[in-house]
Amino acid sequence: MIEATLCFPLREGGDADEEVLLIEKRRGLGEGWYNGPGGKCEPGETPRECAVRETEEEVGLEVTDLEKAGELTFLLDGEAHTFCHVYRSRSFEGEPTSSEEAYPEWVPVDDVPYDRMWDDDHLWLPGVLEGNTVAGEFRFEGGEPLDEAAFVDHDLEWGVSLESRE
Ligand SMILES: Nc1ncnc2c1[nH]c(=O)n2[C@H]1C[C@H](O)[C@@H](COP(=O)(O)OP(=O)(O)OP(=O)(O)O)O1
C-alpha cells in the first residue's frame, strides 16, 4: 500500500476570510485537479517529514507546526491502495511559487473548487478546514489508475484523536 500525505496551509485573507493554499496538479495522479500539496512518503521518512518536503518541493513554502487532521484510506477494487495522512498548518515561510508539479493558489475556504477535485474531497475537506479531525475509508472501483476509477462509497468518523500519531 502506498503511504502518502496532504498538507493544507491556512491564512487570514482579505476581509478576514480564511484562505487555504491549494495546488492545481500538473502531472501524475490527479493531474489537472485541485488538491493540497503532498505526495508519497519516501523510505525512512515520517509522514510529517514527507508533508513538509512535498510542500516545499511543490510550492516552495516551508511549513512548520503541522497539525494532524486526518487519516484517509483509499481502496481500489476492495484492496487498500493508498493511506493518506492529512495535515493543516498556519505557520509557514515563503511565498507560494509554481513548480513542474503544481500551480499554487490561495482560495477562500468557502470557495474551494470541489467540482475540480477528487470526488471524495467534498466529504472530508470542509470539516478539516473548519478544524475537525477525520478518519475515512473511500472505495473506488474500475482498476488502475486510481484517478480514473469510479468512487463508489465511503465511511467517515469525525472527531478522532490523531495528535499522538505522526
Ligand atoms: N481520493 C483522493 N482524494 C484526495 N487526494 C488523494 C486521493 N487519492 C490520492 O492518492 N490522493 C492524494 C495523495 C497524494 O497526496 C497525491 C498522490 O500522490 P503523488 O505522489 O502526488 O502522486 P504522483 O504525482 O503520481 O507521484 P510522485 O509525484 O510522487 O512521483 O494524491
The ligand as a Gaussian input file, in Angstrom:
#p B3LYP/6-31G(d) Opt

LIG

0 1
 N       -9.095000      10.124000      -3.446000
 C       -8.199000      11.066000      -3.151000
 N       -8.607000      12.264000      -2.665000
 C       -7.691000      13.211000      -2.367000
 N       -6.341000      13.063000      -2.508000
 C       -5.938000      11.877000      -2.962000
 C       -6.809000      10.846000      -3.301000
 N       -6.090000       9.798000      -3.712000
 C       -4.784000      10.158000      -3.647000
 O       -3.793000       9.459000      -3.958000
 N       -4.714000      11.430000      -3.181000
 C       -3.508000      12.232000      -2.964000
 C       -2.481000      11.622000      -2.075000
 C       -1.217000      12.240000      -2.610000
 O       -1.019000      13.493000      -1.967000
 C       -1.493000      12.511000      -4.074000
 C       -0.904000      11.463000      -4.990000
 O        0.474000      11.307000      -4.746000
 P        1.634000      11.874000      -5.702000
 O        2.914000      11.484000      -5.110000
 O        1.409000      13.323000      -5.924000
 O        1.376000      11.073000      -6.963000
 P        2.246000      11.125000      -8.243000
 O        2.248000      12.513000      -8.780000
 O        1.659000      10.060000      -9.107000
 O        3.678000      10.661000      -7.755000
 P        5.080000      11.377000      -7.492000
 O        4.968000      12.857000      -7.812000
 O        5.380000      11.139000      -6.021000
 O        6.028000      10.657000      -8.381000
 O       -2.897000      12.487000      -4.229000

